[in-house]
Amino acid sequence: MSIKQNIGMKNKIILLLALFTFFNNNLKSQDSSRWFLNDNSGIEWQVKNNESHMDHIEMSGLYISAIVHYGVQESKLEQKVQLVFPMLRTIPNDTHASLIHTISNSELAPIKIDGKVVIEKPGIFNIKGILSYQSKTNEGIRINHQLYPSTDQPVFIDRVKISNPTSKIINIEIPKIKLSHVTKAEKGVYGSYIVKVTSNKHGNFSLKSGESIEYSLIYSGRITDSEDQYISADYELKKRQKLADDISSNLIFESPDKILNTGFSFAKIRATESIYQTKGGLMHGPGGGRYYAAIWANDQAEYANPFFPFLGNPEGNESAINSFRHFAMYTNPEYKPIPSSIIAEGTDFWNGARDRGDMAMIAYGASRFALAYGDVKTAKELWPLIEWCLEYSKRKVNENGVVNSDSDELEGRFPAGDANLNTSSLYYDALISAVMLGKELNIDSSILKEYAQQAKKLEKSIEDFFGYNVDGFKTYRYYEGNNTLRAWICTPLTVDIFTRSKETIDALFSEKLWTSDGLASESGSTTFWDRATLYALRGVFAAGETERAMDFFNYYSKRRLLGEHVPYPVEAYPEGNQRHLSAESALYCRVVTEGIFGIRPKGFNTFSFTPRLPKHWDSMALRNINSFNHSFDIEIKREMDKLHVKVFNEDKIFLESKVEIGEVIEVQLK
């Protein structure tokens, strides 16, 4: 063995030992996870004696979002609700102009039992579409809470049930709660607003042994001059449960790993609930207490929109189409860039980071969406936008054959140079998709031929310009002059560019980039963004490194679903305190649909897929896929050294065959 080979072997051994130590330590910590899967396909936290812990979760409806901070401090229940009303606009009417008001339980008059103020001691917290918890008092009285937003009203509800399991008769005093906060008229686009908390029941009640009583706290917001409306807490609960059930019953991921199945089911809810009925139509919004009634070229066009056709949620699909309509309004003959974000219910825009590669993002997302959605009319509506964005990007191609932009989706938080890897990779994929979409729409073949040639040239330029030895790995530099590893070196893998896949994957999973919370944005940094981690996991599956990808995906899923901050993927840290932005949950789902199953839209009724069944799984399935003009299932079963694949629905078997592991399978749903 040569000296060079010997050094290479030592480096590989060091990397394997580091990964073993990493997983050994972290998997041990996950054995004592705070949360566990329960028998109801949800998760629960059983509070231990003297345990103190706080967390926060966001839940949304068409007219409201609520970030609930909840937990236990010194054995007592702690709760506050940050209410967000996206359509109650404040001044200045900018990106962050949703009316926001926080109400703590300490502001509300307490319940009394036999004349004593109740001190709730939580025993169990549960999450499955709603947040619920069970408490006891020192006297043994049980108090259950269910917290949830209305699906279609600017209302949030805390539904309370008090039960008497003791042998005594007790007296319950439920206070009359009518807390309100009125904003100044000059600070609101529509004048003065009122935020209220009211109880739908109050007075003194006697409970015999075994009896219970229910009441609800109704949190609401409205224009002060508008009429207050009656709210039925039970009806709102049924609507919320139906929404969660409907989302859960479509695009079902079945695998031997219950954590991944549950994480996928939860992510579908968060990705879909964060859609708002604005005066500019349905708008999918990131959330997080800051980003509502607005759309972004990355969060919506690039991350979430390509996912919605697979789920088949009507609001999700309409919000996607509507976002592209809004972006299309800014196309122009001078090819000035489309703004990064359309804000304030569609009445204004934000482009503070200038061109972030937004046109590549939009073309990428719109073409993938149109193919999977499979509707000719919609595709024809989106084609001019796609064509315009491709032409814009073409005009930004520099002398090195890659695409110039002012920044990237991190908006200057980290350097991106004059041309970055992410933008060129997205443009490449958009060209490939546009050729497929153009064939479905009978677009002039000469135009499609030119797109194909541009894609071929761009793929070579990506290799020639970005291909680089960085920190000892033959991977990519993110921009010219970049000499540190960056998380977004994963993007080529997600668009089927595998030229440097092996060492890129080694770099991603090395101690230089991988942290306990996924990928660091840059080697040596403590900042992480889940979106990059989720892109990387999807790309590693696509590259065929199934076992390595699954190890890290399983670890990541356990941490997000059952760890200290649950139950969804997050935005970033330290920025934003790990907000539950919704598009990250869509990216989580795409790790399964596009990574593990390798689905790639190719036509209105056509797709390819490359199943990545881990060695320790005998089977997996995706049920009730709603795309390509059909509802269908994909089943994968291991048969010796091959895979048995079946694509079917109740009426027809579209494909059934034995295939080689790693084989690309073409499907036509006709």
C-alpha positions as CSV (number, residue, x, y, z in Angstrom):
1,M,0.0,0.0,0.0
2,S,1.4,3.4,-0.9
3,I,1.8,6.2,1.6
4,K,-1.1,8.1,0.0
5,Q,-3.4,5.0,0.2
6,N,-2.4,4.4,3.8
7,I,-3.3,8.0,4.7
8,G,-6.6,7.7,2.9
9,M,-7.4,4.5,4.7
10,K,-6.6,6.1,8.1
11,N,-8.8,9.0,7.3
12,K,-11.7,6.7,6.5
13,I,-11.1,4.8,9.8
14,I,-11.1,8.0,11.7
15,L,-14.3,9.1,10.0
16,L,-16.0,5.8,10.8
17,L,-14.9,5.9,14.4
18,A,-16.2,9.4,14.8
19,L,-19.6,8.5,13.3
20,F,-19.8,5.4,15.6
21,T,-19.1,7.5,18.6
22,F,-21.5,10.2,17.5
23,F,-24.4,7.7,17.0
24,N,-23.6,5.7,20.1
25,N,-23.7,8.8,22.4
26,N,-26.7,10.3,20.7
27,L,-28.8,7.1,20.5
28,K,-28.2,6.5,24.2
29,S,-29.5,10.0,24.9
30,Q,-32.6,9.2,22.7
31,D,-33.3,6.1,24.8
32,S,-34.4,8.5,27.5
33,S,-36.4,10.8,25.2
34,R,-38.8,13.1,27.0
35,W,-41.6,12.2,24.6
36,F,-42.8,8.7,23.5
37,L,-45.1,7.3,20.9
38,N,-48.5,6.5,22.3
39,D,-51.2,4.0,21.2
40,N,-53.2,6.7,19.5
41,S,-50.6,7.5,16.7
42,G,-49.7,10.6,18.7
43,I,-46.9,11.4,21.1
44,E,-46.9,12.0,24.9
45,W,-44.7,13.3,27.7
46,Q,-45.2,11.7,31.1
47,V,-44.1,14.3,33.6
48,K,-41.7,13.0,36.3
49,N,-41.6,14.2,39.8
50,N,-39.9,17.6,40.2
51,E,-39.4,17.8,36.4
52,S,-39.3,21.3,34.9
53,H,-39.4,21.8,31.1
54,M,-41.0,24.3,28.7
55,D,-41.6,24.0,25.0
56,H,-43.6,25.7,22.3
57,I,-45.7,24.5,19.4
58,E,-47.5,26.4,16.5
59,M,-51.0,25.5,15.3
60,S,-52.8,27.4,12.6
61,G,-56.1,27.9,10.8
62,L,-57.3,30.1,7.9
63,Y,-57.6,33.2,10.0
64,I,-55.4,32.6,13.0
65,S,-52.1,31.1,14.2
66,A,-51.2,30.4,17.8
67,I,-47.8,29.6,19.3
68,V,-48.5,27.9,22.6
69,H,-45.8,28.0,25.2
70,Y,-46.5,25.2,27.7
71,G,-44.8,23.0,30.3
72,V,-44.0,22.5,34.0
73,Q,-42.2,24.8,36.3
74,E,-41.7,23.8,39.9
75,S,-44.4,21.1,39.4
76,K,-47.0,23.7,38.3
77,L,-48.6,24.1,34.9
78,E,-47.2,27.1,32.9
79,Q,-49.0,28.2,29.7
80,K,-49.1,31.3,27.6
81,V,-50.6,31.7,24.1
82,Q,-49.1,34.0,21.5
83,L,-52.0,34.8,19.2
84,V,-51.4,35.9,15.6
85,F,-54.1,37.4,13.4
86,P,-52.7,37.6,9.9
87,M,-55.6,39.5,8.4
88,L,-55.8,42.1,11.1
89,R,-53.0,44.2,9.6
90,T,-51.0,46.7,11.5
91,I,-49.1,49.8,10.4
92,P,-46.6,49.8,8.7
93,N,-48.2,47.1,6.6
94,D,-45.1,45.1,6.0
95,T,-43.9,41.5,6.2
96,H,-44.4,41.4,10.0
97,A,-47.7,43.4,10.2
98,S,-50.0,40.7,11.6
99,L,-51.6,41.6,14.9
100,I,-49.9,39.7,17.6
101,H,-50.9,39.5,21.3
102,T,-49.7,37.2,24.0
103,I,-51.9,36.1,26.9
104,S,-50.6,34.2,29.9
105,N,-52.7,32.1,32.2
106,S,-51.5,34.2,35.1
107,E,-53.6,37.1,33.6
108,L,-56.8,35.0,33.9
109,A,-58.9,34.6,37.0
110,P,-58.3,31.1,38.5
111,I,-60.7,28.2,39.1
112,K,-61.4,27.6,42.8
113,I,-62.3,24.3,44.4
114,D,-64.0,24.5,47.8
115,G,-62.9,28.1,48.0
116,K,-59.2,27.4,47.2
117,V,-57.4,28.5,44.1
118,V,-56.5,25.5,42.0
119,I,-52.9,24.7,41.4
120,E,-52.6,22.4,38.4
121,K,-49.9,19.8,38.4
122,P,-49.6,18.3,34.9
123,G,-49.1,14.5,34.6
124,I,-49.3,13.9,30.8
125,F,-49.0,16.1,27.7
126,N,-50.2,14.7,24.4
127,I,-49.9,16.0,20.8
128,K,-51.8,14.8,17.7
129,G,-53.2,17.6,15.7
130,I,-54.2,19.3,19.0
131,L,-52.2,19.9,22.2
132,S,-53.8,18.3,25.3
133,Y,-52.7,17.7,28.8
134,Q,-54.0,16.0,32.0
135,S,-53.5,17.6,35.4
136,K,-54.3,16.9,39.0
137,T,-54.8,19.2,42.0
138,N,-53.5,18.6,45.5
139,E,-57.0,17.4,46.3
140,G,-56.9,14.7,43.6
141,I,-59.3,16.5,41.2
142,R,-58.5,15.9,37.5
143,I,-58.3,18.7,34.9
144,N,-57.9,18.0,31.2
145,H,-57.1,20.6,28.6
146,Q,-57.5,20.5,24.8
147,L,-55.9,23.4,22.9
148,Y,-56.6,24.0,19.2
149,P,-57.2,26.8,16.6
150,S,-60.5,27.1,14.7
151,T,-60.1,25.9,11.1
152,D,-62.0,28.9,9.6
153,Q,-62.5,31.5,12.3
154,P,-60.0,34.0,14.0
155,V,-60.4,31.9,17.2
156,F,-58.3,29.7,19.5
157,I,-59.8,27.5,22.2
158,D,-58.7,26.0,25.5
159,R,-61.3,23.3,26.2
160,V,-61.3,22.3,29.9
161,K,-62.9,19.3,31.6
162,I,-62.9,19.0,35.4
163,S,-63.6,15.6,36.9
164,N,-64.1,14.5,40.5
165,P,-62.8,11.0,41.1
166,T,-62.9,11.4,44.9
167,S,-65.6,10.1,47.2
168,K,-66.5,13.7,48.3
169,I,-68.8,16.3,46.9
170,I,-66.8,19.3,45.8
171,N,-67.8,22.9,44.8
172,I,-66.3,24.2,41.6
173,E,-66.1,28.0,41.1
174,I,-65.5,28.8,37.4
175,P,-64.8,32.6,37.1
176,K,-66.4,34.8,34.6
177,I,-63.6,35.7,32.3
178,K,-63.9,38.6,29.9
179,L,-60.3,39.9,29.3
180,S,-59.9,42.2,26.4
181,H,-57.2,44.3,24.7
182,V,-58.1,47.1,22.3
183,T,-55.5,48.5,19.9
184,K,-55.2,52.1,18.8
185,A,-57.1,52.9,15.5
186,E,-54.1,54.7,14.0
187,K,-52.0,51.6,14.4
188,G,-54.3,49.3,12.3
189,V,-54.8,49.2,8.6
190,Y,-58.5,48.6,9.3
191,G,-58.7,50.7,12.4
192,S,-59.0,49.5,16.0
193,Y,-58.8,45.8,16.8
194,I,-60.0,43.9,19.9
195,V,-58.4,40.7,21.2
196,K,-60.5,38.9,23.8
197,V,-60.5,35.9,26.1
198,T,-64.0,34.9,27.4
199,S,-65.3,31.8,29.2
200,N,-68.4,30.2,27.8
201,K,-69.5,29.1,31.3
202,H,-69.1,30.6,34.8
203,G,-70.6,30.2,38.2
204,N,-70.6,27.7,41.1
205,F,-71.2,24.1,40.4
206,S,-71.4,21.1,42.7
207,L,-69.8,17.9,41.5
208,K,-70.6,14.5,43.1
209,S,-68.1,11.6,43.0
210,G,-67.6,10.5,39.4
211,E,-69.2,13.7,37.9
212,S,-67.5,16.2,35.6
213,I,-68.1,19.6,34.1
214,E,-66.8,21.2,30.9
215,Y,-66.2,24.8,29.8
216,S,-64.0,26.6,27.3
217,L,-61.8,29.7,27.1
218,I,-62.4,31.4,23.8
219,Y,-59.5,33.5,22.5
220,S,-60.5,35.7,19.6
221,G,-59.6,38.8,17.5
222,R,-61.7,41.1,15.3
223,I,-62.1,44.6,14.0
224,T,-63.6,46.5,17.0
225,D,-66.6,47.7,15.0
226,S,-67.5,44.3,13.7
227,E,-70.0,42.0,15.4
228,D,-68.9,39.3,17.9
229,Q,-69.9,35.8,16.9
230,Y,-71.0,32.8,18.9
231,I,-68.4,30.0,19.0
232,S,-69.1,26.4,19.8
233,A,-66.0,24.8,21.2
234,D,-67.2,21.3,20.5
235,Y,-68.0,22.1,16.8
236,E,-64.6,23.8,16.4
237,L,-62.9,20.7,17.9
238,K,-64.7,18.4,15.5
239,K,-63.6,20.6,12.5
240,R,-60.0,20.6,13.7
241,Q,-60.0,16.8,14.3
242,K,-61.5,16.3,10.8
243,L,-58.8,18.4,9.2
244,A,-56.1,16.4,11.0
245,D,-57.9,13.1,10.1
246,D,-58.3,14.1,6.4
247,I,-54.6,15.0,6.1
248,S,-53.5,11.9,7.9
249,S,-55.6,9.6,5.7
250,N,-53.9,10.8,2.4
251,L,-50.4,10.1,1.4
252,I,-49.8,7.6,4.2
253,F,-46.2,6.4,4.7
254,E,-46.0,2.8,5.9
255,S,-42.7,1.4,7.1
256,P,-41.5,-0.8,10.0
257,D,-40.3,2.3,11.7
258,K,-43.2,3.9,13.7
259,I,-41.2,7.0,14.5
260,L,-40.7,7.8,10.8
261,N,-44.3,7.0,10.1
262,T,-45.5,9.3,12.8
263,G,-43.0,12.1,12.0
264,F,-44.3,12.0,8.4
265,S,-47.9,12.1,9.5
266,F,-47.2,15.1,11.8
267,A,-45.2,17.0,9.2
268,K,-48.1,16.7,6.8
269,I,-50.3,18.6,9.3
270,R,-47.9,21.4,9.9
271,A,-47.1,21.8,6.2
272,T,-50.8,22.1,5.4
273,E,-52.5,23.9,8.3
274,S,-50.4,27.1,7.8
275,I,-52.6,28.4,4.9
276,Y,-54.4,31.8,5.3
277,Q,-57.5,33.2,3.6
278,T,-56.2,36.6,2.6
279,K,-57.8,39.2,0.4
280,G,-55.3,38.1,-2.2
281,G,-56.5,34.5,-2.0
282,L,-55.2,31.5,-0.2
283,M,-51.5,32.0,0.9
284,H,-49.3,29.3,2.4
285,G,-47.2,31.1,5.0
286,P,-44.1,30.0,7.0
287,G,-45.5,31.2,10.4
288,G,-43.2,31.4,13.4
289,G,-44.8,34.6,14.8
290,R,-43.4,36.7,11.9
291,Y,-44.3,35.4,8.4
292,Y,-48.0,35.4,7.5
293,A,-50.3,36.5,4.7
294,A,-47.3,36.5,2.4
295,I,-45.3,34.1,0.1
296,W,-41.7,33.5,-0.6
297,A,-39.9,32.2,-3.6
298,N,-38.0,29.6,-1.5
299,D,-40.5,28.6,1.3
300,Q,-43.5,28.4,-1.0
301,A,-42.4,28.1,-4.6
302,E,-39.4,25.9,-4.0
303,Y,-40.0,23.9,-0.8
304,A,-43.8,23.5,-0.2
305,N,-45.5,23.8,-3.6
306,P,-43.9,20.7,-5.2
307,F,-45.2,18.6,-2.3
308,F,-48.9,19.6,-2.3
309,P,-50.0,17.6,-5.4
310,F,-48.9,14.3,-3.7
311,L,-51.1,15.0,-0.6
312,G,-54.0,16.2,-2.7
313,N,-55.2,18.8,-0.1
314,P,-57.4,21.3,-2.0
315,E,-56.2,24.3,0.0
316,G,-52.6,23.3,-0.4
317,N,-52.9,23.0,-4.2
318,E,-54.9,26.2,-4.5
319,S,-52.4,28.1,-2.3
320,A,-49.6,26.9,-4.6
321,I,-51.4,28.0,-7.8
322,N,-52.2,31.3,-6.2
323,S,-48.6,31.9,-5.2
324,F,-47.5,31.4,-8.7
325,R,-50.2,33.8,-9.9
326,H,-48.9,36.5,-7.6
327,F,-45.3,36.0,-8.7
328,A,-46.5,36.1,-12.4
329,M,-47.8,39.6,-11.8
330,Y,-44.2,40.9,-11.5
331,T,-42.9,39.5,-14.8
332,N,-41.9,42.3,-17.1
333,P,-40.3,42.8,-20.5
334,E,-37.2,44.4,-19.1
335,Y,-36.4,41.2,-17.1
336,K,-36.1,43.0,-13.8
337,P,-36.2,40.4,-11.0
338,I,-39.4,39.2,-9.4
339,P,-39.5,40.2,-5.7
340,S,-38.4,37.5,-3.3
341,S,-41.6,37.9,-1.3
342,I,-45.1,39.1,-2.0
343,I,-46.4,40.5,1.3
344,A,-49.4,42.1,3.0
345,E,-52.1,39.9,1.5
346,G,-50.6,40.4,-1.9
347,T,-50.7,44.2,-1.9
348,D,-46.9,44.8,-1.6
349,F,-43.6,43.1,-1.9
350,W,-40.2,42.7,-0.3
351,N,-36.9,42.4,-2.0
352,G,-34.5,43.4,0.7
353,A,-31.9,40.9,-0.3
354,R,-32.4,41.7,-4.0
355,D,-32.1,38.7,-6.4
356,R,-31.5,35.6,-4.2
357,G,-31.8,33.3,-7.2
358,D,-35.5,33.6,-6.8
359,M,-36.3,33.1,-10.5
360,A,-34.5,29.7,-10.4
361,M,-36.5,28.8,-7.3
362,I,-39.8,29.8,-8.9
363,A,-39.1,28.0,-12.2
364,Y,-38.0,24.9,-10.3
365,G,-41.1,24.8,-8.1
366,A,-43.7,25.8,-10.7
367,S,-42.5,23.2,-13.3
368,R,-42.4,20.3,-10.7
369,F,-45.8,21.4,-9.3
370,A,-47.4,21.6,-12.8
371,L,-46.2,18.1,-13.7
372,A,-47.4,16.4,-10.5
373,Y,-50.6,18.3,-10.4
374,G,-51.4,17.1,-13.9
375,D,-53.9,19.7,-14.9
376,V,-53.5,21.0,-18.4
377,K,-55.3,24.3,-17.8
378,T,-53.2,25.1,-14.7
379,A,-50.0,24.1,-16.5
380,K,-50.9,26.5,-19.4
381,E,-51.4,29.2,-16.9
382,L,-48.0,28.6,-15.2
383,W,-46.0,28.1,-18.4
384,P,-45.4,31.9,-19.2
385,L,-44.1,32.3,-15.7
386,I,-41.8,29.3,-16.0
387,E,-40.6,30.5,-19.4
388,W,-40.0,34.0,-18.2
389,C,-38.0,32.8,-15.1
390,L,-35.9,30.5,-17.3
391,E,-35.1,33.4,-19.7
392,Y,-34.2,35.6,-16.7
393,S,-31.8,33.0,-15.4
394,K,-30.3,32.4,-18.8
395,R,-29.5,36.1,-19.0
396,K,-27.7,35.8,-15.6
397,V,-25.4,33.1,-16.8
398,N,-21.8,34.4,-16.5
399,E,-18.6,33.8,-18.5
400,N,-18.1,30.6,-16.4
401,G,-21.4,29.2,-17.5
402,V,-23.1,29.4,-14.0
403,V,-25.8,31.7,-12.8
404,N,-25.1,35.1,-11.1
405,S,-27.3,36.3,-8.2
406,D,-27.0,38.9,-5.5
407,S,-27.3,36.5,-2.7
408,D,-29.0,33.1,-1.9
409,E,-31.9,32.0,0.2
410,L,-29.9,32.8,3.4
411,E,-30.0,36.5,2.4
412,G,-26.5,37.4,3.3
413,R,-26.3,35.6,6.6
414,F,-23.4,33.7,5.1
415,P,-21.4,34.7,2.0
416,A,-22.6,33.5,-1.4
417,G,-20.4,35.3,-3.8
418,D,-21.5,36.5,-7.2
419,A,-22.7,33.0,-8.3
420,N,-23.6,30.2,-5.9
421,L,-24.1,26.5,-6.3
422,N,-27.7,26.4,-5.1
423,T,-29.0,28.8,-7.7
424,S,-27.3,27.1,-10.6
425,S,-28.5,23.6,-9.4
426,L,-32.1,24.8,-9.2
427,Y,-31.9,26.4,-12.6
428,Y,-30.6,23.1,-14.0
429,D,-33.5,21.1,-12.6
430,A,-36.0,23.7,-13.8
431,L,-34.7,23.3,-17.3
432,I,-35.0,19.5,-17.1
433,S,-38.6,19.8,-15.8
434,A,-39.5,22.5,-18.4
435,V,-38.6,20.1,-21.2
436,M,-40.9,17.5,-19.8
437,L,-43.7,19.9,-19.1
438,G,-43.3,21.5,-22.5
439,K,-43.8,18.2,-24.2
440,E,-47.1,17.8,-22.4
441,L,-48.2,21.2,-23.6
442,N,-47.0,20.8,-27.2
443,I,-44.5,23.7,-26.9
444,D,-42.4,24.3,-29.9
445,S,-39.8,21.6,-30.0
446,S,-37.0,24.0,-30.9
447,I,-37.6,25.8,-27.6
448,L,-37.4,22.6,-25.6
449,K,-34.3,21.5,-27.5
450,E,-32.6,24.7,-26.5
451,Y,-33.6,24.1,-22.8
452,A,-32.1,20.6,-23.0
453,Q,-28.9,21.9,-24.4
454,Q,-28.7,24.7,-21.8
455,A,-29.2,22.0,-19.1
456,K,-26.4,19.9,-20.5
457,K,-24.0,22.9,-20.7
458,L,-25.0,24.0,-17.2
459,E,-24.3,20.5,-15.7
460,K,-20.8,20.6,-17.1
461,S,-20.3,24.2,-15.9
462,I,-21.4,23.2,-12.4
463,E,-18.7,20.5,-12.3
464,D,-16.0,22.8,-13.9
465,F,-16.7,25.9,-11.8
466,F,-18.0,24.6,-8.5
467,G,-16.3,21.2,-8.4
468,Y,-13.5,21.6,-5.9
469,N,-11.4,20.1,-3.1
470,V,-12.6,21.7,0.1
471,D,-11.2,20.7,3.5
472,G,-9.9,17.5,2.1
473,F,-13.1,16.4,0.3
474,K,-13.5,16.3,-3.5
475,T,-16.9,18.1,-3.4
476,Y,-18.1,21.6,-4.3
477,R,-17.1,25.1,-3.3
478,Y,-20.3,27.1,-2.7
479,Y,-19.0,30.1,-4.6
480,E,-15.7,31.3,-6.1
481,G,-13.2,31.9,-3.3
482,N,-15.1,29.7,-0.8
483,N,-12.7,27.4,1.1
484,T,-14.9,26.1,3.9
485,L,-17.5,23.3,3.7
486,R,-21.1,24.6,3.3
487,A,-24.4,22.7,4.0
488,W,-25.7,23.5,0.5
489,I,-23.1,21.4,-1.3
490,C,-26.0,18.9,-1.0
491,T,-28.2,20.6,-3.6
492,P,-26.7,18.8,-6.7
493,L,-27.7,15.5,-5.2
494,T,-31.3,16.5,-5.1
495,V,-31.3,17.3,-8.8
496,D,-29.7,14.0,-9.9
497,I,-26.2,15.3,-10.3
498,F,-24.1,12.5,-8.7
499,T,-20.6,13.3,-10.2
500,R,-19.2,14.0,-6.8
501,S,-21.8,12.2,-4.6
502,K,-19.5,10.0,-2.6
503,E,-17.1,12.6,-1.2
504,T,-19.9,15.2,-0.9
505,I,-21.8,12.7,1.3
506,D,-18.7,12.0,3.3
507,A,-18.3,15.8,3.8
508,L,-22.0,16.3,4.8
509,F,-21.8,13.5,7.4
510,S,-18.3,14.4,8.7
511,E,-17.7,16.1,12.0
512,K,-16.9,19.3,10.1
513,L,-20.6,19.7,9.1
514,W,-22.8,17.3,11.0
515,T,-23.9,18.4,14.5
516,S,-26.4,17.0,17.0
517,D,-29.0,19.1,15.3
518,G,-28.2,18.2,11.7
519,L,-26.0,20.2,9.3
520,A,-24.2,23.3,10.4
521,S,-24.6,26.0,7.8
522,E,-20.8,26.2,7.5
523,S,-18.0,24.2,8.9
524,G,-17.0,25.7,12.3
525,S,-20.4,27.5,12.7
526,T,-22.9,26.7,15.4
527,T,-25.8,28.0,13.2
528,F,-28.0,25.4,11.7
529,W,-31.1,25.5,9.3
530,D,-33.2,22.4,9.1
531,R,-34.0,23.1,5.4
532,A,-30.4,22.3,4.5
533,T,-30.4,19.1,6.6
534,L,-33.6,18.0,4.9
535,Y,-32.3,18.8,1.4
536,A,-29.2,16.8,2.3
537,L,-31.1,13.7,3.5
538,R,-33.2,13.7,0.4
539,G,-30.1,14.0,-1.8
540,V,-28.2,11.2,0.0
541,F,-31.2,8.8,-0.5
542,A,-31.4,9.9,-4.1
543,A,-27.7,9.1,-4.5
544,G,-28.3,5.5,-3.4
545,E,-26.5,5.7,0.0
546,T,-29.6,4.3,1.7
547,E,-28.1,2.9,4.9
548,R,-26.1,6.0,5.7
549,A,-29.1,8.3,4.9
550,M,-31.5,6.2,7.0
551,D,-29.2,6.3,10.0
552,F,-29.1,10.0,10.0
553,F,-32.8,10.4,9.0
554,N,-33.8,8.2,11.9
555,Y,-31.7,10.1,14.3
556,Y,-32.9,13.5,13.1
557,S,-36.6,12.3,13.2
558,K,-36.3,11.1,16.8
559,R,-34.8,14.3,17.9
560,R,-37.5,16.5,16.3
561,L,-40.4,14.2,17.1
562,L,-39.5,13.0,20.6
563,G,-36.7,15.2,21.8
564,E,-36.7,18.5,23.8
565,H,-38.5,20.6,21.2
566,V,-41.3,18.8,19.4
567,P,-43.0,17.7,17.2
568,Y,-42.0,19.3,13.9
569,P,-38.9,20.2,11.9
570,V,-37.8,23.7,12.7
571,E,-36.4,26.8,10.9
572,A,-33.0,27.5,12.5
573,Y,-30.9,28.2,15.6
574,P,-29.9,30.5,17.1
575,E,-32.0,32.7,14.8
576,G,-35.8,32.3,15.6
577,N,-35.4,30.0,18.6
578,Q,-36.3,27.0,16.4
579,R,-39.6,28.2,15.1
580,H,-42.0,25.6,13.6
581,L,-42.0,27.1,10.1
582,S,-44.3,25.1,7.9
583,A,-42.4,24.7,4.7
584,E,-39.7,22.8,6.6
585,S,-42.3,20.2,7.3
586,A,-43.1,19.9,3.6
587,L,-39.3,19.3,3.1
588,Y,-39.4,16.5,5.7
589,C,-42.2,14.8,3.7
590,R,-40.2,15.2,0.5
591,V,-37.3,13.2,2.1
592,V,-39.8,10.3,1.9
593,T,-41.5,10.9,-1.4
594,E,-38.5,12.0,-3.4
595,G,-35.7,10.5,-1.3
596,I,-36.8,7.1,0.0
597,F,-39.2,6.5,-2.9
598,G,-37.3,8.5,-5.4
599,I,-40.4,9.9,-7.1
600,R,-39.7,12.2,-10.0
601,P,-42.6,13.9,-12.0
602,K,-42.2,13.5,-15.7
603,G,-45.6,14.2,-17.2
604,F,-49.2,14.7,-16.3
605,N,-49.7,10.9,-16.0
606,T,-46.1,9.9,-15.8
607,F,-43.4,9.6,-13.2
608,S,-40.3,7.6,-12.4
609,F,-39.3,6.3,-9.0
610,T,-36.3,4.6,-7.5
611,P,-37.2,2.9,-4.2
612,R,-34.5,2.9,-1.5
613,L,-35.6,0.1,0.8
614,P,-33.2,-0.2,3.8
615,K,-31.6,-3.6,4.3
616,H,-33.3,-4.1,7.6
617,W,-36.8,-3.4,6.1
618,D,-38.8,-6.1,4.3
619,S,-41.3,-3.7,2.9
620,M,-42.6,-0.1,2.7
621,A,-45.5,1.7,1.0
622,L,-47.0,5.0,0.2
623,R,-50.8,4.9,0.3
624,N,-53.4,7.3,-1.2
625,I,-51.0,9.3,-3.3
626,N,-53.1,12.0,-5.0
627,S,-51.2,13.2,-8.1
628,F,-50.8,12.7,-11.8
629,N,-54.6,12.7,-12.1
630,H,-54.9,9.6,-10.0
631,S,-55.2,8.3,-6.5
632,F,-52.9,5.3,-6.1
633,D,-50.6,3.3,-3.8
634,I,-46.9,2.2,-4.2
635,E,-45.9,-1.0,-2.5
636,I,-42.3,-2.2,-2.2
637,K,-41.4,-5.7,-0.9
638,R,-38.1,-7.4,-0.7
639,E,-37.8,-10.7,-2.5
640,M,-34.3,-12.2,-2.1
641,D,-31.9,-9.8,-3.8
642,K,-34.6,-7.9,-5.7
643,L,-37.6,-5.7,-5.0
644,H,-41.2,-6.5,-5.9
645,V,-42.9,-3.2,-6.8
646,K,-46.6,-2.6,-7.3
647,V,-48.4,0.6,-8.3
648,F,-52.1,0.3,-8.1
649,N,-55.5,1.5,-6.9
650,E,-58.9,-0.2,-6.4
651,D,-59.6,-0.2,-10.1
652,K,-56.3,-1.1,-11.8
653,I,-52.8,-2.4,-11.4
654,F,-50.6,0.1,-13.3
655,L,-47.3,-1.7,-12.8
656,E,-46.2,-4.9,-11.0
657,S,-42.7,-6.2,-11.5
658,K,-39.5,-7.4,-9.9
659,V,-36.7,-5.0,-10.2
660,E,-33.0,-4.6,-9.3
661,I,-32.1,-2.6,-6.2
662,G,-31.4,1.0,-7.4
663,E,-33.3,0.5,-10.7
664,V,-35.2,3.5,-12.0
665,I,-38.8,2.5,-12.7
666,E,-41.0,4.3,-15.2
667,V,-44.8,4.5,-14.6
668,Q,-47.6,5.6,-16.8
669,L,-51.0,6.0,-15.1
670,K,-53.3,5.3,-18.0
